[in-house]
Amino acid sequence: MMGEEEINSLRIVYAELPPFVEILNASDVGNPGGIMAAMLKTIVKWMHLNATWIREPEDKYGTWENNTWTGMCGMLVREEVDVILNPLLPSAEYAEVAYYTNPVIYEAFTFLSGKKKQDAGLFLYFSVLEPTVWTSLGASLGIIALTSALLFHNIYNQKWKIWITNFGQYLWFYVTYMLRQAPNEKWMLRAEKSYLSFPLLILVIFWLVGVSFLVMNVFQSLLVSKLTIIKTKPVVDSMQDLVSKTDVKGLAPIEVEIQEVLKDSGIPLYEEAWKKLESTISPSDEMLSEISYREVMEGKASIVHGQLILKSVLQEYFQTNGRCDFHLSENYFFPFPLLMGLRKTLPKEFQRKFNSGKKFVNIDLFVWFYASVLRFSEDLTMPFSEDFYLPSPEELKVQEINVSTPTLKAGAIHFGKYCDEQCKEFMLCRKEENDPRKCIQEGKDVTACGIEFFQKVKQHCKNEFEQYADCLEWNSPAMHVQYCRKTQAVLDKCMLEKLNIERPYLGYFTEIRTHKTNRPHPGPPLPRKEYVDDRPSLPPDYPIEDAKFGSAWFIYN
């Protein structure tokens, strides 16, 4: 099939390993996706080769068992394939069966762990504001209370030793004001006619407005945020955390050969980490399972793996479950290159040419990436073909009804009655045609009728209309009409007498009414576009926890 001098075809074996190798279609084994697949497809195209893609049945790299290799390595040794697509780690074990290519991409190990919620603690209330704010607040309280006690002493000419008691009483007086309690009126001296009682009143007002109202309202808002947004701390964020936390077990896959990095490294911290991981190493499909994910989220375990693979795992987990309470550490360690493996019996010239193609593949991949982005942008901005008719800006230009919301609400009922025919014509057109381009004129007629209506109202019932609109705007946040029945009746009377518009009865606009139109019978409607809702969602039986801080309703006081 293959000669030593010239290679025209290439047999490529692969196993699923996102994001490096992804299975786009389970039934189409000849079209894998991912970083490595895109790179190799570019090299194959550059070298003018015919590629045959073969998926390893068990998605295994392969191990040395019973004096032979299994998995993809076994297929390479038996010369059933020419290239292992999946990235290989540089190791003496793999070097015996494969010829390493130039580095494809660089990877680094990191930690995937859960998050530990930080308890509020006793000092949560004090941590809401900065220490300088609390210090300033205490100093202001002391100065104002001391000044008030001295004024009280001078007004009643008491003995000097009594002012200390008065100072404590004023401290409590201002604290109760700050906590919005009912303080003792005795200390405000409102009934005292002395001129010294006036500065005391100024101090009380300053404390009430400047501290009690402003500072404490800010304090309450920040406190709610503190109670709602709970800070979290990663269970494991570094190698030191993994070693020091005895209640957290480490997990690592066999395939990454973490022992080559940690064992006999000469670094005490790495060797301690290997002792912890040695007994828990398992195959990737066992380690990256729901059981392991649950242990990681609960803070019982931490996964050591390549950061690119872990990012892909988190993305897939979020798409499946709709939540992702993990922490991916940015404290990477031991960066290493990822390589492809070629059959050793391939001609040396072919191996050199393959590596030469690797030098150009980065440019091709960038072109491929930006081309895909460009195609995606075109899909967003050009959803129709070139011959699809879109109205010009001149056709859509029309005088708008520039009025506010209270004005629209005040005139809505009478506007609907005055422009009833135009509105029905427009809605019938939209319903029958299912194409807004065919109803532009009907929409313009509704707008023109609205302008005509408000111009007549301004001419004949301006005062009555403005009183009703002001009542709606200022008597309730939602502009409820039940608070404005009197001004509404005055407006209804003016509308009937001067514009001959009778207020329609309740249910008039919701009842079924026949409308006569002169428009031609509509043709086939424009087909509606169907959009598939592919957003990730939780399964129906997913457990829902009770709210940690009670109801989510707002409380107004």
C-alpha positions as CSV (number, residue, x, y, z in Angstrom):
1,M,0.0,0.0,0.0
2,M,2.8,2.4,0.9
3,G,6.3,2.6,-0.6
4,E,9.4,3.8,1.1
5,E,10.0,6.5,-1.4
6,E,6.6,8.2,-1.8
7,I,3.7,8.4,0.6
8,N,0.3,9.3,-0.9
9,S,-2.1,8.3,1.9
10,L,-2.1,8.5,5.6
11,R,-4.0,6.4,8.1
12,I,-4.8,8.3,11.3
13,V,-6.1,6.9,14.5
14,Y,-7.8,9.0,17.2
15,A,-9.7,8.8,20.4
16,E,-12.2,11.3,21.9
17,L,-10.4,13.8,24.1
18,P,-11.9,17.2,24.1
19,P,-10.8,19.9,23.3
20,F,-8.0,18.3,21.3
21,V,-10.1,15.6,19.5
22,E,-13.9,15.9,19.5
23,I,-16.5,13.6,17.9
24,L,-18.7,15.9,15.8
25,N,-20.9,13.0,14.6
26,A,-20.9,9.5,16.1
27,S,-21.9,8.0,12.7
28,D,-19.3,9.9,10.8
29,V,-15.9,8.6,12.0
30,G,-14.1,10.2,9.2
31,N,-14.6,13.7,10.3
32,P,-13.3,14.4,13.9
33,G,-13.1,17.9,15.3
34,G,-11.0,19.7,17.8
35,I,-7.6,21.5,17.8
36,M,-5.5,18.5,16.8
37,A,-7.9,17.4,14.0
38,A,-8.0,20.9,12.5
39,M,-4.2,21.1,12.6
40,L,-3.7,17.6,11.0
41,K,-6.3,18.3,8.3
42,T,-4.3,21.4,7.3
43,I,-1.0,19.4,7.1
44,V,-2.7,16.7,5.1
45,K,-4.0,19.3,2.6
46,W,-0.7,21.0,2.4
47,M,1.1,17.7,1.7
48,H,-1.6,16.6,-0.9
49,L,-2.3,13.3,1.0
50,N,-5.4,11.2,1.2
51,A,-6.4,10.7,4.8
52,T,-8.2,7.7,6.3
53,W,-9.5,8.4,9.8
54,I,-9.9,5.5,12.2
55,R,-11.4,5.7,15.7
56,E,-10.0,3.5,18.4
57,P,-12.9,1.4,19.6
58,E,-12.4,2.0,23.3
59,D,-10.8,5.5,23.0
60,K,-7.7,4.3,24.7
61,Y,-4.1,5.5,24.3
62,G,-2.8,2.0,25.1
63,T,-0.6,0.3,27.7
64,W,2.0,-2.4,27.8
65,E,0.2,-5.6,28.7
66,N,1.2,-9.3,28.2
67,N,4.3,-8.2,26.3
68,T,2.4,-6.2,23.7
69,W,0.9,-2.7,23.3
70,T,-2.9,-2.1,23.4
71,G,-5.0,0.8,22.1
72,M,-3.7,3.4,19.7
73,C,-0.1,2.6,20.5
74,G,-0.7,-1.1,19.6
75,M,-2.2,-0.1,16.3
76,L,0.9,2.0,15.6
77,V,3.3,-0.7,16.5
78,R,1.4,-3.3,14.3
79,E,1.6,-0.7,11.5
80,E,-2.2,-0.6,11.2
81,V,-2.0,3.2,11.3
82,D,0.6,5.8,10.5
83,V,-0.3,8.7,12.9
84,I,-1.7,9.0,16.4
85,L,-3.8,12.1,16.3
86,N,-4.2,12.5,20.1
87,P,-1.5,14.5,21.9
88,L,1.3,12.5,23.4
89,L,3.4,13.4,26.4
90,P,7.2,13.3,25.9
91,S,8.2,10.1,27.7
92,A,10.7,7.3,27.1
93,E,7.9,4.8,27.1
94,Y,6.1,6.3,24.1
95,A,9.4,7.1,22.4
96,E,10.0,3.4,21.9
97,V,6.9,3.0,19.7
98,A,6.5,6.4,18.0
99,Y,8.4,9.1,16.3
100,Y,7.6,12.4,18.0
101,T,6.6,15.4,15.8
102,N,7.4,19.0,16.6
103,P,5.3,20.4,19.5
104,V,1.7,21.0,18.5
105,I,0.6,23.0,21.6
106,Y,1.8,23.6,25.1
107,E,-0.1,22.4,28.1
108,A,0.3,22.7,31.9
109,F,-1.0,20.9,34.9
110,T,-3.4,22.7,37.3
111,F,-6.0,21.9,40.0
112,L,-9.8,21.6,39.8
113,S,-11.4,21.9,43.2
114,G,-14.6,22.9,45.0
115,K,-15.4,26.2,46.7
116,K,-15.8,26.7,50.4
117,K,-18.3,29.3,51.5
118,Q,-17.0,31.7,54.0
119,D,-19.2,32.0,57.1
120,A,-20.4,35.4,57.9
121,G,-18.8,35.4,61.4
122,L,-19.3,37.7,64.4
123,F,-17.7,40.7,62.7
124,L,-19.7,40.7,59.5
125,Y,-21.6,43.8,60.6
126,F,-18.4,45.7,61.3
127,S,-16.8,44.6,58.0
128,V,-19.5,46.3,56.0
129,L,-17.9,49.7,56.4
130,E,-14.2,50.6,56.4
131,P,-12.4,51.0,59.7
132,T,-11.8,54.7,59.0
133,V,-15.6,55.2,58.6
134,W,-16.3,53.5,62.0
135,T,-13.5,55.6,63.6
136,S,-14.9,58.8,62.1
137,L,-18.4,57.8,63.2
138,G,-17.3,57.2,66.8
139,A,-15.3,60.4,66.9
140,S,-18.3,62.4,65.6
141,L,-20.5,60.7,68.2
142,G,-18.1,61.6,71.0
143,I,-17.6,65.2,70.0
144,I,-21.3,65.9,69.4
145,A,-22.3,64.2,72.7
146,L,-19.6,66.1,74.6
147,T,-20.7,69.5,73.1
148,S,-24.3,68.8,73.9
149,A,-23.5,67.8,77.5
150,L,-21.6,71.1,78.0
151,L,-24.5,73.1,76.5
152,F,-26.9,71.3,78.8
153,H,-24.6,72.0,81.8
154,N,-24.4,75.7,81.0
155,I,-28.2,76.1,80.5
156,Y,-29.0,74.6,83.9
157,N,-25.8,75.7,85.7
158,Q,-25.3,72.3,87.3
159,K,-22.3,71.0,89.1
160,W,-19.3,70.1,87.0
161,K,-19.2,66.5,88.1
162,I,-22.8,66.0,86.7
163,W,-21.8,66.8,83.1
164,I,-20.0,63.5,82.9
165,T,-23.3,61.7,83.6
166,N,-25.0,64.0,81.0
167,F,-22.3,63.1,78.5
168,G,-23.1,59.4,78.8
169,Q,-26.8,60.2,78.6
170,Y,-26.3,62.2,75.4
171,L,-24.2,59.3,74.0
172,W,-27.1,57.0,74.4
173,F,-29.5,59.7,73.1
174,Y,-27.6,59.9,69.8
175,V,-27.2,56.2,69.5
176,T,-30.9,55.6,69.8
177,Y,-31.5,58.3,67.1
178,M,-29.0,56.5,64.9
179,L,-30.9,53.2,65.4
180,R,-34.2,54.9,64.7
181,Q,-35.6,54.4,68.2
182,A,-37.6,56.9,70.1
183,P,-35.1,59.0,72.2
184,N,-35.9,60.8,75.4
185,E,-37.3,64.3,74.5
186,K,-35.9,65.7,77.7
187,W,-32.4,66.0,76.1
188,M,-33.6,68.1,73.1
189,L,-34.6,71.0,75.4
190,R,-37.4,72.1,73.0
191,A,-39.3,73.8,75.8
192,E,-36.2,75.7,77.0
193,K,-36.1,79.3,75.9
194,S,-32.4,79.9,76.5
195,Y,-30.4,80.9,73.4
196,L,-28.0,78.0,74.2
197,S,-30.7,75.5,73.4
198,F,-30.7,76.6,69.7
199,P,-27.1,75.2,69.0
200,L,-28.2,72.0,70.7
201,L,-31.1,71.7,68.2
202,I,-28.6,72.2,65.4
203,L,-26.4,69.4,66.7
204,V,-29.4,67.0,66.8
205,I,-30.5,67.9,63.3
206,F,-26.9,67.4,62.0
207,W,-26.7,64.0,63.7
208,L,-30.1,63.0,62.5
209,V,-29.5,64.0,58.8
210,G,-25.8,63.7,58.4
211,V,-25.2,60.4,60.2
212,S,-28.4,58.6,61.1
213,F,-30.1,58.9,57.7
214,L,-27.2,58.9,55.2
215,V,-24.6,56.6,56.9
216,M,-27.1,54.1,58.3
217,N,-29.0,53.8,55.0
218,V,-25.7,53.1,53.2
219,F,-24.8,50.6,56.0
220,Q,-28.1,48.7,55.6
221,S,-27.7,48.5,51.8
222,L,-24.2,47.2,52.0
223,L,-25.2,44.8,54.8
224,V,-27.9,43.3,52.5
225,S,-25.3,42.8,49.8
226,K,-22.9,41.1,52.3
227,L,-25.7,38.7,53.3
228,T,-26.7,38.0,49.7
229,I,-23.4,37.7,48.0
230,I,-21.4,35.0,49.9
231,K,-17.7,35.0,49.4
232,T,-16.1,31.7,48.5
233,K,-12.6,30.4,48.9
234,P,-11.2,27.6,46.8
235,V,-10.5,24.3,48.6
236,V,-7.3,23.7,46.6
237,D,-5.5,26.5,44.7
238,S,-1.9,25.3,44.8
239,M,0.4,22.4,45.3
240,Q,0.8,23.5,48.9
241,D,-2.9,23.3,49.5
242,L,-3.1,19.8,48.0
243,V,-0.4,18.5,50.3
244,S,-1.4,20.3,53.5
245,K,-5.2,19.5,53.4
246,T,-5.3,15.9,54.6
247,D,-9.1,15.7,54.3
248,V,-9.0,16.4,50.6
249,K,-7.9,13.5,48.3
250,G,-6.1,14.1,45.1
251,L,-7.2,12.6,41.8
252,A,-5.2,12.2,38.6
253,P,-5.6,10.2,35.4
254,I,-3.2,7.4,34.5
255,E,-2.9,8.8,30.9
256,V,-1.1,12.0,31.9
257,E,1.7,10.1,33.7
258,I,1.9,12.6,36.6
259,Q,4.5,10.4,38.3
260,E,7.0,11.5,35.7
261,V,6.6,15.0,37.0
262,L,6.3,14.5,40.8
263,K,8.0,11.2,41.6
264,D,11.8,11.4,42.2
265,S,11.7,15.1,41.1
266,G,14.0,16.2,43.9
267,I,11.5,18.8,45.0
268,P,10.1,17.9,48.5
269,L,6.7,19.5,47.8
270,Y,6.2,17.5,44.5
271,E,7.3,14.2,46.1
272,E,4.8,14.8,49.0
273,A,2.1,15.4,46.4
274,W,3.0,12.2,44.6
275,K,2.6,10.2,47.8
276,K,-0.9,11.6,48.1
277,L,-1.9,10.9,44.5
278,E,-0.2,7.5,44.1
279,S,-3.1,5.5,45.6
280,T,-5.9,7.4,43.8
281,I,-4.7,7.4,40.2
282,S,-7.3,5.9,37.9
283,P,-8.3,6.0,34.2
284,S,-9.7,9.2,32.8
285,D,-13.3,7.9,32.3
286,E,-13.4,6.9,36.0
287,M,-11.8,10.1,37.3
288,L,-13.9,12.4,35.1
289,S,-17.2,11.0,36.3
290,E,-20.3,12.3,38.1
291,I,-19.1,10.7,41.3
292,S,-15.8,12.5,41.1
293,Y,-17.4,15.8,40.2
294,R,-19.7,15.5,43.2
295,E,-16.7,14.9,45.5
296,V,-14.9,17.8,44.1
297,M,-17.8,20.2,44.6
298,E,-18.3,19.0,48.1
299,G,-14.6,19.8,48.9
300,K,-13.6,16.1,49.4
301,A,-11.4,15.8,46.3
302,S,-9.3,17.8,43.9
303,I,-8.4,16.8,40.3
304,V,-4.9,17.3,38.9
305,H,-5.0,17.5,35.1
306,G,-4.1,19.6,32.1
307,Q,-5.7,23.1,32.2
308,L,-7.0,22.9,28.6
309,I,-8.8,19.6,29.2
310,L,-10.2,20.9,32.5
311,K,-11.6,24.0,30.8
312,S,-13.3,21.7,28.2
313,V,-14.7,19.5,31.0
314,L,-16.1,22.5,32.8
315,Q,-17.8,23.8,29.6
316,E,-19.4,20.5,29.0
317,Y,-20.5,20.1,32.6
318,F,-22.1,23.6,32.6
319,Q,-24.0,22.9,29.3
320,T,-25.3,19.6,30.8
321,N,-26.2,20.7,34.3
322,G,-26.7,24.4,34.1
323,R,-24.4,25.2,37.1
324,C,-20.7,24.8,37.8
325,D,-19.5,25.3,41.4
326,F,-15.9,24.5,40.6
327,H,-12.7,26.5,41.0
328,L,-10.0,26.1,38.3
329,S,-6.7,27.2,39.7
330,E,-4.5,29.6,37.7
331,N,-1.4,28.4,39.6
332,Y,-0.1,26.2,36.7
333,F,2.9,23.9,37.2
334,F,5.2,22.0,34.8
335,P,4.3,23.3,31.4
336,F,5.0,20.7,28.7
337,P,4.6,20.3,24.9
338,L,2.0,18.1,23.3
339,L,3.2,16.0,20.4
340,M,1.8,13.8,17.7
341,G,3.1,10.3,17.2
342,L,4.3,9.0,13.7
343,R,5.0,5.4,12.8
344,K,8.7,4.9,13.1
345,T,9.0,3.0,9.8
346,L,7.9,6.0,7.8
347,P,10.6,7.4,5.6
348,K,12.8,10.1,7.3
349,E,12.1,12.4,4.4
350,F,8.4,12.2,5.1
351,Q,8.9,12.8,8.8
352,R,10.9,16.0,8.0
353,K,8.3,17.2,5.5
354,F,5.6,16.6,8.0
355,N,7.4,18.7,10.6
356,S,7.9,21.4,7.9
357,G,4.2,21.5,7.4
358,K,3.8,22.0,11.1
359,K,5.7,25.4,10.7
360,F,3.0,26.6,8.4
361,V,0.0,25.2,10.1
362,N,-0.3,27.9,12.7
363,I,-0.9,30.5,10.0
364,D,-3.5,28.2,8.4
365,L,-5.2,27.7,11.7
366,F,-5.4,31.4,12.3
367,V,-7.0,31.9,8.9
368,W,-9.4,29.1,9.6
369,F,-10.3,30.6,12.9
370,Y,-10.9,34.1,11.6
371,A,-12.8,32.7,8.6
372,S,-15.1,30.9,11.0
373,V,-15.6,34.1,12.9
374,L,-16.3,36.0,9.7
375,R,-18.9,33.4,8.6
376,F,-20.6,33.6,12.0
377,S,-20.7,37.4,11.7
378,E,-22.2,37.1,8.2
379,D,-24.9,34.8,9.6
380,L,-25.8,37.4,12.1
381,T,-25.8,40.4,9.9
382,M,-27.0,38.9,6.6
383,P,-30.0,36.6,7.4
384,F,-31.5,37.1,3.9
385,S,-30.4,36.6,0.4
386,E,-29.2,39.5,-1.8
387,D,-32.5,39.7,-3.8
388,F,-34.6,40.0,-0.6
389,Y,-36.4,43.4,-0.6
390,L,-35.9,45.6,2.4
391,P,-37.6,49.0,2.7
392,S,-35.3,52.1,2.4
393,P,-34.9,54.6,5.3
394,E,-37.0,57.1,3.2
395,E,-39.9,54.7,3.1
396,L,-39.8,54.2,6.9
397,K,-39.4,57.9,7.8
398,V,-42.5,59.3,9.5
399,Q,-43.4,61.9,12.1
400,E,-43.4,60.3,15.5
401,I,-45.8,60.9,18.4
402,N,-43.4,62.5,20.8
403,V,-45.3,62.4,24.1
404,S,-44.5,60.9,27.5
405,T,-45.9,57.8,29.2
406,P,-48.4,59.6,31.4
407,T,-49.7,61.4,28.4
408,L,-50.1,58.2,26.4
409,K,-51.8,56.5,29.3
410,A,-54.2,59.5,29.9
411,G,-55.3,59.5,26.2
412,A,-55.1,55.7,25.5
413,I,-58.8,54.9,25.7
414,H,-60.0,57.9,23.6
415,F,-57.1,57.5,21.2
416,G,-58.1,53.8,20.6
417,K,-61.7,54.9,20.0
418,Y,-60.7,57.8,17.7
419,C,-58.3,55.7,15.6
420,D,-60.3,52.4,15.8
421,E,-60.6,51.8,12.1
422,Q,-56.9,52.5,11.4
423,C,-55.7,50.2,14.2
424,K,-58.0,47.4,13.1
425,E,-56.7,47.7,9.5
426,F,-53.1,47.6,10.6
427,M,-53.6,44.6,12.9
428,L,-55.5,42.7,10.3
429,C,-52.7,43.4,7.8
430,R,-50.1,42.1,10.2
431,K,-52.1,39.0,10.9
432,E,-52.9,38.1,7.3
433,E,-49.7,39.0,5.6
434,N,-47.2,37.9,8.3
435,D,-44.8,40.3,6.6
436,P,-44.2,43.8,8.2
437,R,-43.0,45.1,4.8
438,K,-46.5,44.9,3.4
439,C,-48.1,46.9,6.2
440,I,-45.9,50.0,6.2
441,Q,-48.6,52.3,4.9
442,E,-51.2,50.9,7.4
443,G,-48.7,51.6,10.2
444,K,-48.1,55.2,8.9
445,D,-51.9,55.7,9.0
446,V,-52.1,54.7,12.7
447,T,-49.3,57.1,13.5
448,A,-50.8,60.0,11.5
449,C,-54.2,59.4,13.2
450,G,-52.5,59.5,16.6
451,I,-50.9,62.8,15.8
452,E,-54.2,64.2,14.6
453,F,-55.9,63.0,17.8
454,F,-53.4,64.6,20.2
455,Q,-53.5,67.9,18.2
456,K,-57.3,68.1,18.6
457,V,-57.0,67.3,22.3
458,K,-54.5,70.1,22.8
459,Q,-56.8,72.5,21.0
460,H,-60.1,71.6,22.7
461,C,-59.4,69.8,26.1
462,K,-55.8,70.8,27.0
463,N,-56.4,71.7,30.7
464,E,-58.7,68.8,31.4
465,F,-56.2,66.4,29.8
466,E,-53.1,67.8,31.6
467,Q,-54.9,67.6,35.0
468,Y,-55.7,63.9,34.4
469,A,-52.2,63.1,33.1
470,D,-50.6,64.9,36.1
471,C,-52.9,63.0,38.5
472,L,-51.8,59.6,36.9
473,E,-48.1,60.6,37.1
474,W,-48.0,61.8,40.7
475,N,-50.6,59.7,42.6
476,S,-49.1,56.2,42.2
477,P,-45.8,54.8,40.9
478,A,-47.7,52.5,38.5
479,M,-50.1,55.3,37.4
480,H,-53.2,53.5,38.6
481,V,-56.4,55.1,37.4
482,Q,-58.5,54.5,40.5
483,Y,-56.9,57.5,42.2
484,C,-57.9,59.8,39.4
485,R,-61.6,59.2,38.8
486,K,-62.7,62.8,39.3
487,T,-60.2,64.3,36.7
488,Q,-61.0,61.3,34.5
489,A,-64.7,62.2,34.5
490,V,-63.9,65.9,33.7
491,L,-61.8,64.7,30.7
492,D,-64.5,62.3,29.5
493,K,-67.1,65.1,29.5
494,C,-64.9,67.4,27.5
495,M,-64.1,64.7,25.0
496,L,-67.8,63.9,24.5
497,E,-68.9,67.6,24.2
498,K,-66.1,69.0,22.1
499,L,-64.7,66.1,20.1
500,N,-67.7,63.8,20.1
501,I,-65.6,60.9,21.4
502,E,-67.5,58.8,23.9
503,R,-65.5,56.8,26.4
504,P,-65.9,53.1,25.3
505,Y,-67.4,50.7,27.8
506,L,-65.4,48.1,29.7
507,G,-64.4,45.2,27.4
508,Y,-64.9,47.2,24.1
509,F,-61.4,46.6,22.8
510,T,-61.4,42.9,23.7
511,E,-64.6,41.8,22.1
512,I,-64.9,40.3,18.6
513,R,-65.8,42.9,16.0
514,T,-66.2,42.7,12.2
515,H,-63.9,44.9,10.2
516,K,-64.4,45.7,6.5
517,T,-61.3,46.3,4.5
518,N,-60.6,47.3,0.9
519,R,-57.2,45.7,0.7
520,P,-56.8,42.9,-1.9
521,H,-56.9,39.3,-0.6
522,P,-53.5,38.4,0.8
523,G,-51.2,35.9,-1.0
524,P,-49.2,33.1,0.6
525,P,-47.9,34.4,3.9
526,L,-44.1,34.6,4.5
527,P,-43.1,31.4,6.3
528,R,-42.1,32.0,9.9
529,K,-38.6,31.1,10.9
530,E,-38.4,28.3,13.5
531,Y,-35.7,28.7,16.2
532,V,-34.7,25.8,18.3
533,D,-34.3,26.5,22.0
534,D,-30.9,24.9,22.6
535,R,-30.2,26.7,25.9
536,P,-28.9,24.4,28.7
537,S,-31.6,23.6,31.2
538,L,-31.9,21.6,34.4
539,P,-33.6,18.2,34.4
540,P,-37.2,18.2,35.7
541,D,-36.2,16.1,38.8
542,Y,-33.2,18.4,39.7
543,P,-33.3,19.1,43.5
544,I,-34.0,22.7,44.3
545,E,-32.7,24.0,47.6
546,D,-34.6,26.4,49.8
547,A,-33.5,30.1,49.8
548,K,-30.7,30.5,52.3
549,F,-31.9,34.0,53.4
550,G,-35.6,33.6,53.2
551,S,-38.0,35.1,50.7
552,A,-36.8,37.1,47.8
553,W,-39.6,39.6,48.1
554,F,-38.6,43.2,48.8
555,I,-39.6,44.7,52.1
556,Y,-40.3,48.4,52.2
557,N,-40.3,50.3,55.5
